[in-house]
Amino acid sequence: MEFVIGGAAACCAGVFTNPLEVVKTRLQLQGELQSRGVYTVHYKNAFQAFYVIAKEDGIRALQKGLVPALWYQLFMNGIRLGSFDFMQKSGLINSGSEISFSRSIVAGAASGCVGALIGSPFYMVKTQFQAQSSSTIAVGFQHRHQGMLKAFQDVVRQHGFLALWRGASAAMSRVTFGSAAQLATFSNSKSFIEKLQIFKPDSWLCALAASMLGGIAVVVCMTPLDVVSTRLYNQGVDSKGRGLIYSGLWDCIRKIALSEGLFGFYKGSTASLLRTGPHTVLSLVFWNEFRKLYESYGVKKVPDVPESEVTQL
């Protein structure tokens, strides 16, 4: 049941935060493998990007890729929470009667990695939809999908079933590092803030402040691989399904480092940080409400999962 509750909570939160995903994707693709100052800057920052996208592509463009994004949320977070809950029930992350912090980091990273692998096809299509735009503000390769199912059919027909997992290695690495950073910082940040007694006990503001502090660590650790994932997922492919720009994870990292420098790995970081807080709080709120609703029907209590595990990466 934790699969359904966790996945549904992340989906509900994703409806509100998907526009920031669209902005982040555009910023990450802008100036691909080009030095600063030699390419046209359509998006100057996350805030201006909202205006430009709405103006040129219409307000609905801010929700591009929403359907595959929600499916990704369902599978990725459902599997992540379900796997973590299974390991917790099995005593694999316990040290005596308490949860081991180090084991929880490993468990969170492992469960996130599995979730990212299963959800990879949805993330790939989501990225390609979010990159679609009018020619005046286009960045990155422009895939012309007409719908999620049609996109899957086209990929399988042209390049085979396994092509749906192109770029999965970067996505798995992204979530592995992100989960570890999230678990290592969110709970400690929340405990520190609660001790300061700035907010009322159990206030949602504690979770928001903690998620923003923890989000800084997540953004620092995860954004480089997030950029790599976006580039690998969105690049065009030849008739044999091979990437036109990058041959794989390490080739992408090498080319970004040589062409764009360190700055290239942190494109879209502001949008990522702005998304972290709201998504964390919304995920926790929906997760808590779904748990209460489930338990109100006389079903046994849903086991607790650490708050930091509820949020989506």
Buried (B, 14 or more C-beta within 10 A) or exposed (E): BBBBBBBBBBBBBBBEBBBBBBBBBBBBBBBBBEEEEEEEEBBEEBEEBBEBBBEBBEEEBBBBBBBBBBBBBBBBBBBBBBBBBBBBEEEBBBEEEEBBEEBBBBBBBBBBBBBBBBBBBBBBBBBBBBBBBEEEBBBBBBBEBEEBEEBBEBBBEEBEEEBBBBBBBBBBBBBBBBBBBBBBBBBBBBEEBBEEEEBEEEEBEBBBBBBBBBBBBBBBBBBBBBBBBBBBBBBEBEEEEEBEBBEBBEBBBEBBEEEBEEEBBBBBBBBBBBBBBBBBBBBBBBBBEBBEEBEEEEEEEBEEBBBBBBBBB
